[in-house]
Amino acid sequence: MTNFNDGRLLSVIEAAVYLGITKHTIYSWTSQKRIPYVKIGGRTMLLKEDLDGFISKNRVESRLR
């Protein structure tokens, strides 16, 4: 099992698993510059902390208490 808490860069597949979405969606979001990423040797890589920030930024609070 992959440890997502070690601060390393995640591959597109690892990021997709972490977010529970498809790798196609990751590629789509990176091409639209919706999520931060880096290119290393032609590979698209993502930082877990950037994904966590994306989650926080897009969180919608419920009106119910």
PAVEX-987052 format. One record per residue (C-alpha): x, y, z. Coordinates in pm, whole numbers, padded with zeros to 5 digits, always signed. Example, Ala and Ser with C-alpha at 12.3 -4.5 7.8 and 13.67 -1.06 7.14 Angstrom:
BEGIN
+01230-00450+00780
+01367-00106+00714
END
This chain:
BEGIN
+00000+00000+00000
+00124+00348-00085
+00201+00585+00203
+00056+00922+00099
+00194+01104+00404
+00566+01102+00330
+00581+01436+00142
+00702+01294-00187
+00566+01365-00529
+00278+01147-00643
+00238+01002-00988
-00084+01072-01177
-00211+00725-01087
-00126+00771-00716
-00294+01113-00715
-00603+00968-00882
-00624+00693-00619
-00573+00948-00340
-00857+01167-00471
-01080+00877-00578
-01100+00994-00939
-00967+00873-01273
-00622+00950-01410
-00800+01105-01710
-00954+01361-01471
-00610+01439-01325
-00470+01497-01674
-00772+01709-01762
-00736+01924-01449
-00361+01971-01503
-00412+02076-01865
-00675+02326-01746
-00435+02437-01469
-00699+02362-01204
-00445+02179-00986
-00073+02248-00943
+00174+01998-01086
+00535+01962-01193
+00687+01798-01498
+00991+01580-01431
+01145+01399-01725
+00819+01424-01916
+00617+01282-01624
+00340+01478-01456
+00383+01468-01078
+00176+01616-00797
+00247+01703-00435
+00005+01562-00177
+00001+01897+00005
-00114+02067-00319
-00393+01811-00355
-00498+01870+00006
-00505+02245-00063
-00719+02184-00372
-00961+01980-00160
-00982+02253+00105
-01027+02527-00153
-01315+02343-00322
-01493+02229-00007
-01857+02330+00013
-01995+02366+00364
-02343+02239+00440
-02609+02479+00559
-02741+02230+00813
-02606+02227+01165
END
